[in-house]
């Protein structure tokens, strides 16, 4: 389980920022603009025990706060690196896959730049430009 000040850094790709719904690797639904997510490296998901939302016995809802803004978003863990894996590979807006896009825009981050995710407590983390 993550503790206060545990953190990780990721490099932003096109799909992270607002084009997740466009740059998908599946054709299960039509392409949608402005969807975004925060990646979780598998090593950190395992280290911090961040589980996929298909793990019904676990609380997989977090709060993402964007540094130096008033933006605070309820997020859900999802995805896995292989079928049936219990560890999550991303955070996305709970009930709204476009929810994180305004936070990224407020930070002014671009493809190729890095963000730092720092846990404030077990269910809250802060996002900032690295």
Buried (B, 14 or more C-beta within 10 A) or exposed (E): EBEEEBBBEBEBEEBBBBBBBEEBEEEEEEEEEBBBBBBBBBEBBEBBEBBBBBEEEBEBEBBBBBBEBEBEBEBBBBBBEEEEBBBBBBBBBBEEBBBBBBBBBBBEBEEEEEBBBBBBEBEBBBBBBB
